[in-house]
Amino acid sequence: MRDALYPRLAKLCQTDLPINSVQDFKVELFDVLKVCQVDPENEYLLRSMAHCLMRAAQVVFGSATLVLTLTEPRRRQVYFAVLAYLQKANQLYEIATNDVARQALLERLLMQSNEDLISGVYGSCPDGYLRLVTRIGEEAADPDFYLGLFTLLSEAPSLSQHIFNAVEGDLRDPLHREIVELIFQLPRTKQSVRLAKCFGTSSRFDNFMQLYSTITGNTIMSEEHSYRICIGESPARVINDVYLSIPFNDPVINMPAFHYVSNGYELLDVAQKFRNCLRDYVEQALKGDHQYYVWNKPGAREAIVSIVNDTPFGWRLSDARLADNKPVEYDHQAELFALVEKRGIRTTRSVRLMMRSYLDLGGDT
């Protein structure tokens, strides 16, 4: 027996099997397996492929689960789609307790076409469904993926080609399921498909939208921002644009000589022009605690004037600087103090600093 088996095994191990010999190869392989220690219910192999559909596979295929694991991957994904529906629809118990129904289902799985299998279980087979499902890869996806894809293509069959172009894969480069899962939660439009491809995963999109919603107050991205991302602008650039465009609070100083810096973009421009660190103070300006002005005094160099809200004691002058953080000339400082004091803005230190010495003395004066 050994002398006869070894050459047969050697022949089966050829790496350059001709296409026209595939059928002969299968016949020879299964004949040889009769004398090998093959486990027809290899749970490790089944678990590695079926994942959370493992129990469904055991119920439907019984002791023949090896059929599922050895099936060509594209056909196997159709089996997984069927199992996913049965599991989500809570039909496994009925199948497990009814041998006639289980055998009839198993016969359909083995004999019917892919389209007939999907239609028989789901009720229909939307255009593009099989084209996408059969490119998922070797292993099962989450059951919700198969049902979500069916719902998506049933509701928007015109998107099938756009989705395929965005997520196309093969057995060596499986379909990008993360992109499809993101499409599930977006409006059924061509632009949504492009948007999902730009983000790549639901987690990246959700993180972006959490910040976007907080900044804009809108739970849905605007058409303009979506379009900009779809044509190649990075989400980071778009969210920065939204953030820097938010208007600051109304100005406290309203005098012709004082130009109010009204949003983040203006603050960045001023920081670049005066070569200082104001670009780091957008957050403070948005909170409304700080305001910045360009003071244009005739015959003098422009200066950056900052005021801070010394709550609850009103606004006070925080600083005044020329370019490169140089101090304003002494005689000009006096004029500046007089101007802002007329508007009720203090030029003294903060109350917190002035109180410090009194608090340190325990209230003694």
Secondary structure, DSSP 8 states (H G I E B T S, - for coil): -HHHHHHHHHHHT-SS--GGGHHHHHHHHHHHHTTS---TT-HHHHHHHHGGGHHHHHHHHGGGHHHHHHS-HHHHHHHHHHHHHHHHTT-HHHHHT-HHHHHHHHHHHHHS-HHHHHHHHHS---TTHHHHHTTS-SS---HHHHHHHHHHHHH-GGGHHHHHHHH---SSS---HHHHHHHHTS-SSHHHHHHHHHH-SHHHHHHHHHHHHHHHS-SS--HHHHHHHHTT--HHHHHHHHHHTSB----S---TTEEE--BHHHHHHHHHHHTSSGGGGHHHHHHTSEEEEEE--TTS--EEEEEEE-TTS-EEEEEEE-GGG-B--HHHHHHHHHHHHHTT-B-S--HHHHHHHHHHTTT--
